[in-house]
Amino acid sequence: MAERVSHDEGSTLWHGRFDAGPTEALMAYTVSLPFDRILWRDDIDGSRAHVRGLSRAGIITSDEADAILAALDEVHDELAAGTFAFGPADEDIHTAIERRVTEIAGPTGGKLHTARSRNDQIATDLRLWCKRELASIASGLVSLQAVLLDRALDTDGVYLPGYTHLQRAQPVLLAHHLLAHGWALGRDVDRLLATIDRLDVSPLGAGALAGTSLPIDPAATAEDLGFARTFANSLDAVSDRDFVAEALFDLALVGVHLSRIGEEWVLWTSSEFGFARLDDGFATGSSMLPQKKNPDIAELARGKAGRLIGNLTAVLAMLKGLPLAYNRDLQEDKEPLFDSVAQVRLASIALAGMIETATFVPDRMQGAADEEATAATDLAEHLVRAGMPFRDAHAVVGALVREHLSSGVSLRELALGHPSLGREAAALVGDGVGVSMRTSPGAGGPAALPAQLDAYRAMLADERTRLGARPA
């Protein structure tokens, strides 16, 4: 015989329909309290606004509203202090809070859930949580962007090879390389803020799926909670998890960008590259190999991107088969979302610290960038300026590079002796020359850097303004 949770041990929100309590097997499988308790502040905020709305509508008296609000304050303090006692029938944070409110306020507490379903309650809590937490993630990314700017300003003209196909291509300023990651993070911040704007809709008042016959005012409750607007369709309001999927996509793409940073730092700090050294506080050692200094933060940033992509995929797969309106499947939206937010927050903080404290090795960077073959494009463009079609110039220089690699004769010497090149072209092959040739707008050389720095600072200022304009 299946073990059951006794009604004496606490009632579910739906116990009146059933002769007996739920089985332990059902509770064990369906309970969400271990992970949704993170929503407790948002649940209490939503409940306070709901109670005030019931009072304004005359559905409960002002004395009843005061009693329930006082009970909610007491529950808030208990949860904040860690003294809240959860019961065996508390299947989720919403049940736990309402149960405790009723214990404190007596029968009046039973009016808390008037004109409300867990369906619109959950959707409201999750939107409130997302507004706050996604803004926090965006703020953390702005901090990482600022670290990249600070390090770019400290590089003092240091350059390194830019790579395509992980092969040395053309030299670029280290500042230019660092800011490239900052621009990608700027798009992430913009996406997160746009997602917040789209999810800024209150579902409270949609009920289970079809609203209510009681005279509530969802628009007033939305304003009370700080939402920009309220729902237009109750079915859509309780079933919509587009905002969760959007948030998970945004976070997955952040993860991809952080992974790309991680991959480069794994390479840069290897003995083979030697472009940077990690501070001891942001590296680990080996349990067996005394000489090791491992870039674990960079590796985990790379590895956890797959986890973030998986969270997005899990929610999309869950959503694709659901009819309107609420289905219990939607409970599966929270763990992936909470996990992705937590992982991106940890990664952005750790990577910012790692980059901020690392030491660059200019000699290794510049030595790699000054490899003669990286001047090949400059030689071809010299011929273009003299009137030769680029495709022909490409072939001429490509032949010189082939001869340089096979004969061991320097590319500079070969250019000097070539009838179409000569002394002026040969001067393009030399230490530090190539990076100075990157002069077009947005390019990787010193001439283009000041304009990029101005634009980057303006982007950071705009992001901070947009974040600062949002309620805490």
JOJO-V26444 format. One record per backbone hydrogen bond with DSSP energy under -0.5 kcal/mol. NH is the residue of the N-H (numbers start at 1). CO is the residue of the C=O. Records with the same first field share a line. If there is no record, write none. Layout:
NH=CO / CO
This chain:
5=22
6=4
9=6
10=7
15=12
17=14
18=15
24=3
27=23
28=24
29=25
30=26
31=27
32=91
33=91
35=32
36=32
37=33
38=35
39=36
40=37
43=39
44=40
45=41
46=42
47=43
48=44
49=45
50=46
51=47
52=48
53=49
54=50
55=51
56=52
57=53
58=55
59=54
60=54
65=61
66=62
67=63
68=64
69=65
70=66
71=67
72=68
73=69
74=70
75=71
76=72
77=73
78=74
79=75
80=76
81=77
82=78
83=78
84=78
86=84
89=9
90=87
91=89
96=92
97=93
98=94
99=95
100=96
101=97
102=98
103=99
104=100
105=101
106=102
108=105
109=106
110=107
111=108
112=109
114=111
116=113
121=117
122=118
123=119
124=120
125=121
126=122
127=123
128=124
129=125
130=126
131=127
132=128
133=129
134=130
135=131
136=132
137=133
138=134
139=135
140=136
141=137
142=138
143=139
144=140
145=141
146=142
147=143
148=144
149=145
150=146
151=147
152=148
153=149
154=150
155=152
158=155
160=172
162=170
164=167
167=164
169=162
170=162
172=160
173=444
174=158
175=158
177=173
178=174
179=175
180=176
181=177 / 178
182=178
183=179
184=180
185=181
186=182
187=183
188=184
189=185
190=186
191=187
192=188
193=189
194=190
195=191
196=192
197=193
198=194
199=195
200=196 / 197
201=199
202=229
206=203
211=206
216=214
221=217
222=218
223=219
224=220
225=221
226=222 / 223
227=222
228=200
229=200
231=202
237=233
238=234
239=235
240=236
244=241
245=241
246=242
247=243
248=244
249=245
250=246
251=247
252=248
253=249
254=250
255=251
256=252
257=253
258=254
259=255
260=256
261=257
262=258
263=259
264=260
265=261
266=262
267=263
268=264
269=265
270=267
273=267
274=270
275=268
276=268
277=359
282=279
283=280
284=294
286=289
290=288
292=289
294=284
296=294
299=295
300=296
301=297
302=298
303=299
304=300
305=302
306=303
307=303
308=304
309=305
310=306
311=307
312=308
313=309
314=310
315=311
316=312
317=313
318=314
319=315
320=316
321=318
322=319
330=327
331=328
332=329
333=330
334=331
336=332
337=333
338=334
339=335
340=336
341=337
342=338
343=339
344=340
345=341
346=342
347=343
348=344
349=345
350=346
351=347
352=348
353=349
354=350
355=351
356=352
357=353
358=354
359=277
361=275
362=360
364=361
365=361
366=362
367=363
368=364
369=365
370=366
371=368
374=371
375=372
376=373
379=375
380=376
381=377
382=378
383=379
384=380
385=381
386=382
387=384
388=383
392=389
393=389
394=390
395=391
396=392
397=393
398=394
399=395
400=396
401=397
402=398
403=399
404=400
405=401
406=402
407=403
408=404
414=410
415=411
416=412
417=413
418=414 / 415
421=418
422=415
426=422
427=423
428=425
429=426
430=428
433=430
434=430
436=432
437=433 / 434
438=435
439=437
443=440
445=438
448=438 / 445
449=445
450=446
452=448
453=449
454=450
455=451
456=452
457=453
458=454
459=455
460=456
461=457
462=458
463=459
464=460
465=461
466=462
467=463
468=464
469=465
470=467
